[in-house]
Amino acid sequence: MLPENKYHLCLNKSILKISGSDRFKFLQGMVSNDLTILKKDNSIYCAFLTPQGKFLYDFYITNHKNFYYLECLKKNEDEIINKFQLYKLRAEVNFNKMQDMVSILVNNNLQIKFDQNRIEGFFYFPDPRNNKFFLKGFCQKSSIKSLQKEFGLSKIDQNFYEKIRISNTIPEAEKDIKVGKTLLLEARFDKLNGISWKKGCYIGQEVTAITNYRGKLKKQIYGVKIEGKISSNEITYNGKNIGILTSHMDDYGIALLNIKETENCINQTQNLKSNEALLNPFNPKWVNDSN
């Protein structure tokens, strides 16, 4: 998705190093995915929920040199550490801010080149949400220039990244998921490899499982093609408010919409509306992908 000579620096993300003999057991009881995956794959995508099963934070966790490295939103870093400290009780687990490390995204075709020519202070893994998205890397700040020079990479700005992200309907929790209100299946976490249905209990697991097994989901994330100027985030179908536009740029957007009306709109090739703008909803391409 990114040009092979570009990288995106995720300035809104922070990285935590998690150590201690109880680190696996502790995180396994906290997050929505199964950390045993890290024995064969080196990364997972997951969420931390309220006891009522509502979204709080999303994480990328990778296993590197016998430590877990966890990527989270920078603005939530201290809050997350405090919550973890509250839950850890007597568990032997420690959380350290990696202030000298940054998160980057590159074209996933670069993995072969990275494998052939290692850069000190840089490790990487396919995006666990979908291996067609990006190659993610955690890099020491002091190694960025070496990475740029060795592989001929130049940084893209935020607008360039947002255009790629939104046109491919890739949700960002900070913008597309309502904290404390959204269920994981509404955010299509099941299609983004963010939920394990086989592991044991974790916080919010019961509500997530019931929502899945009963099949009574009412809304979820869709992509929309936009015709006209957006002046409101409210979206209607036949005059009824059915959801909101969470992100948009140019002629594409991401929206949280009522399933019944949206699927009816798709099947009948009709339009949604946002004031005078027309919106053509669609299911993201990655929904039917298999990693």
N, C-alpha and C positions, 0 to 999 in steps of 0.2 A: 504493500500500500504506500509506503514511503519510497521515494527514489533511492537507489542504492548508494548515492553519494551524499545523502542527507541523514541527519539525526535530530531527534527532538529531545530537548532537555526538560524533564518534568519538574519544573520549579515549585509546583504545589505539592510535591511528595517528599516524605522523609523515610529513612530506613532505620529500623531498630535491629540490633543484634541480640538474639535470645539464646542464653546459655544456661547451664545447670542440668543436673542429672534427671530432673523431673520435667524438662521442657516439653518432651513429647506428650506425656500424660496430661500436663496442664493445658496445652493448646488444643489437644484432642477433645477436651471437654468444653472448650470455649467456642470453637468455630464450626461452620456449617459443612466443611469438607473433611475428608479423611487423610490425616497426615501419614498413614501407611503408604500412600501413593508416592511419597518422597523416597521410598526405598527403591523404586524403579524409575520414576520420573523426578526431575529435580525441582519441580515447582507446582504449586496449586494456587487456585483462586478461591476465595471463601469470604464469608461474612460473619460478623458478630452481631447478635440480635438481642432485642429485649426479651424478657421472659414471656411476653405476649406474641413473640414471633415477628416483631417489626424490625426493620432494618436500622442499624446504628452505624456500622463502619464496614468497609470492604478492605480486604488485605490480599497481597501477593506474598506467599511464603516460599522461600527456596532454601534448600539444604546445601550448605557449602562449607567444606572443611570442618565437619562435626559441629557446626553452629546453624541455627535457623536465622535467616535474614527476612524481616517482615517489612514490606512497603505499605505505608498508610498516608493519608492526607496530612500534610504538615500542620495544618491548623488544629488537627485532632490529636497530635502526637502526645502532648502532656496528659490530656484527658484519657487517652487509651492506656498509657502507662499507669495512671492512677487507678483505673478500673481493674487492670490486671493485678496490681498490687493488692487491691481489695479482695480479689477472688483467690489469690494464691495461697493464703493462709500460711501453712508451714512447708509448702512445696519448695524444693530447691530449684528455683528458676530466677533468672536475672534478666533485666531489660536495660540495654544501653543504647543511647542515641549515637548513631554513626554520622556525626556532623561533618566528617571529612569525605562522605560518600554521597553520590547523587544517582538518580534513576534516569536512564535514557531509553529511547525507543529507536530502533533502526529497521531497515528492510530485512525480512527473515532470510533472504537469500545470502546475507552476509555471514551466516553461521559457518559456512565452509571456510571462508577466508579467516575468520576469527580462530577456528580450530587449527588452522595451519600456521598462524602467526600470533602467538599469545602476547597480550599486553599485561604487564605487571599491574596489579591493583584493579583488574577488570574481569568480571565473570558475567555470564549471560545465559539466557534460557528462552525457549519459545514461549510466547504468550499463552498461559495455561487456559485462558478463556476460549481461544481458537487459534490453532497454529498458523492460520492464514492472516492473522491480524498483524503482529509485529514480532520482532525479536527484542526482548527486554534485557537491559544490562544494568548492573550495579557497578559504578565506577568511582574510584577515588578521585577527588577533584584534581589532584596533582597529575593524574594520568590522562585527563581529557585531551591535552595538547598532543600527547603521543598517539592517542587514538585517532585524532583528526589527521595528523600528518601521515601516519602509517597506512590509513585506509582512504585518504582523500575525502574525509567527511566534513561537511559544513552544516551549521545549525539552521534549522527552520524556525520561523517565528510562530507565535501562538495561533495566529489566524490561519496560517498554512495547515497546522496540525488540526485545528477545529474543522476546517473544510473537509479534510480527509476523514476525520472521525464521524462527523455528522452525515456525510454523504454515504457512509458505509453503515450507518445506524449502530455505532458502537457506543453504548451508554457510558457516561462518566457519573459516578455516584454523587459527586459534588453538585452536579447540575440536573441530573435526570432521575434521581431517586430521593424521595421525601423521607428524611430522617425521622424515625419514630412513628411513621405512618404506613410505609410501603412494605408489603409482604415480598418475600424472595421470589415467588413465582410470578408476581406482578412485574418484577424487574427481569424476568426470564433467566434467573440464575441457573435454573436447571439446564437451559440451552447454552449457558456460558461455562459449563463444567464447574459450577460453584457450589453444588450440593451433593453430598453423599447420602444415598437412601439406605445404605447397608451398615454404616458405622453405628456406634452406640449413641447415647444421649449427649446433647449439647444444649446450651441455653437457647430456648425458642424452638427446639426440635419438634416438640409435639404439635404445635400449631402448623409448622411447615408440612409435617407429614399428613395431618388431617386435611389441610388444604389440597394437597396432591391427591390423596386417595378418594376424597369425596368429589373432586372435580367440579367444584362450585366457584371457580375463579371468575370474577366479574370484570376485571380490567387488567391490562398489561401494556407493555411498551410496544410501539409500532414505529416504523419510519413513515414519513409523509413527504410527498413531492408538492412543492408550493408554487402556486400561480397567483401573483399579486403581492401587494405589500402587507407585511405583518404589522398590525397595530395593537394586537391583544394576544394573550396566551390562551384565552378561552376558545374551545373548539365545540362546534355544534353540528348536529345532524338532524335535518328536517325541523330546525328550530329548537331542538332539545340540546342542552349542554351535556356533552358526553366525555369531556376530558380537558387536558391542558397540553400546550406545547411547552416542552421543557428545555429544548435547545433548538436553535435554527441558525443557518447561515446560507446566504444566497437562496437557492431554490430547493433546499432540503431541510428537513427537521426531524426531531425525535419527539414523540408524544406519548403520554400515558392516557389510554383511551378505553372506554367500555367495549368489551369484546363483542357483545351481541350486535350492537349497532354498527361497529366498525367492520365486522365480517360481512354483515349485510350490505354495507356500502361497497366493500371490495367485490363481493359476488355479483352485485348489480351494476358494477362500474359507475358508481355515483361519486359525488364529491362531499367531503366535509367542508365546513366553513369556519373561518376565523375573521369575524367582521366581514369585510369585502373580499378577503383572500380565499381562494379555493385550495383545498388540500386533498390530495389523492393518497390514501393510506396504503401501506403494503407491509407484509411480514418481512423482517430482515433476512437477508440471504443466508446468514449463518445459522438460522433456526433449524434448517434441515441438514447442516453439515455434520459430519461425523469425524471426530479426531482419532 
